[in-house]
Amino acid sequence: MRSKAQDWVKPSRTTTSAKLVGSTTNCTPDGDDMDKQTGERGAKRGLMDDYAPPSEAARELHKHPFTLKRWRRAGYGPQPVKIGGRLYYRRSDLARWLESLNSQGGEAEV
């Protein structure tokens, strides 16, 4: 089965003369700008960019996702929000919680 990416043919050097030198964006077949280095869309910010699912929040805190679940049940740690029946952590809340640990001299373990 062929994907959309296989159907798209990269233009030759002669047809890309309008491209900026040193540009890190690439125009995808659907017209969106995509960052070559990260593979993420460039200028557009989504509404959920400040929210991380538990697995991503755990990775950012260098903890196992089950640790966040245990903290949540104990009432410890950054508090998640429920959006559409799913749990998310605000990245700003994660940073604020870590800062509060630094000011209290606490450990991030329960």
C-alpha positions as CSV (number, residue, x, y, z in Angstrom):
1,M,0.0,0.0,0.0
2,R,1.4,3.4,-1.0
3,S,1.3,6.4,1.4
4,K,0.7,10.0,0.5
5,A,4.4,10.7,0.9
6,Q,5.3,8.2,-1.8
7,D,2.9,9.9,-4.2
8,W,4.6,13.2,-3.7
9,V,7.6,13.9,-6.0
10,K,10.3,16.2,-4.7
11,P,10.7,19.1,-7.1
12,S,14.0,19.5,-8.9
13,R,16.5,22.2,-8.0
14,T,15.5,24.3,-11.0
15,T,11.9,24.6,-9.8
16,T,12.7,25.6,-6.2
17,S,14.6,28.8,-7.1
18,A,12.1,30.8,-4.9
19,K,13.0,28.9,-1.8
20,L,14.9,30.8,0.8
21,V,18.5,29.8,1.4
22,G,18.9,28.2,4.8
23,S,15.2,27.7,5.2
24,T,14.2,24.9,7.6
25,T,10.7,24.5,6.3
26,N,9.5,22.2,3.6
27,C,6.2,22.5,1.8
28,T,4.3,19.3,2.1
29,P,1.8,18.0,-0.5
30,D,-1.2,19.4,1.4
31,G,0.4,22.9,1.6
32,D,1.4,23.0,5.2
33,D,4.9,24.1,6.3
34,M,6.8,21.4,8.1
35,D,10.0,21.8,10.1
36,K,12.7,19.5,8.6
37,Q,14.5,19.1,11.9
38,T,11.6,18.2,14.2
39,G,9.0,17.0,11.6
40,E,6.5,19.3,13.2
41,R,4.3,21.9,11.7
42,G,6.0,25.3,11.7
43,A,4.0,28.5,12.3
44,K,0.7,27.0,13.5
45,R,0.2,26.4,17.3
46,G,-2.6,24.1,18.4
47,L,-4.9,24.6,21.3
48,M,-3.5,21.5,23.0
49,D,0.2,22.4,22.7
50,D,0.4,23.4,26.4
51,Y,-1.1,20.0,27.5
52,A,0.8,16.8,27.8
53,P,-0.7,13.3,28.1
54,P,0.4,11.3,31.2
55,S,3.0,9.4,29.3
56,E,4.6,12.6,27.9
57,A,4.4,14.3,31.3
58,A,6.1,11.3,32.9
59,R,8.9,11.4,30.3
60,E,9.4,15.2,31.0
61,L,9.6,14.5,34.7
62,H,11.9,11.5,34.2
63,K,9.4,9.2,36.0
64,H,7.4,6.1,35.0
65,P,3.7,6.8,34.0
66,F,2.6,4.6,36.9
67,T,4.4,6.9,39.3
68,L,2.2,9.8,38.1
69,K,-0.9,7.6,38.5
70,R,0.2,6.8,42.1
71,W,0.9,10.5,42.8
72,R,-2.5,11.4,41.4
73,R,-4.3,8.9,43.7
74,A,-2.3,10.2,46.7
75,G,-3.1,13.8,45.9
76,Y,0.6,14.5,45.3
77,G,2.3,16.0,42.4
78,P,1.0,18.2,39.5
79,Q,-2.7,17.9,39.1
80,P,-4.1,16.8,35.8
81,V,-7.1,18.2,33.9
82,K,-9.6,16.1,32.2
83,I,-10.4,17.1,28.6
84,G,-12.8,15.0,26.6
85,G,-12.6,12.2,29.1
86,R,-8.8,12.0,28.9
87,L,-6.2,13.2,31.4
88,Y,-3.7,15.8,30.5
89,Y,-1.1,17.8,32.4
90,R,-0.5,21.5,31.7
91,R,3.2,22.0,30.9
92,S,3.1,25.2,32.9
93,D,1.8,23.3,35.9
94,L,4.6,20.7,35.6
95,A,7.2,23.5,35.6
96,R,5.4,25.3,38.5
97,W,5.3,22.1,40.5
98,L,9.0,21.4,40.0
99,E,9.8,25.0,41.0
100,S,7.8,24.5,44.2
101,L,9.9,21.4,45.0
102,N,13.1,23.4,44.6
103,S,11.8,26.2,46.9
104,Q,10.7,23.7,49.6
105,G,13.8,21.5,49.2
106,G,11.6,18.5,48.6
107,E,12.1,15.3,46.7
108,A,9.9,14.2,43.8
109,E,9.1,10.8,45.2
110,V,6.2,9.2,47.1
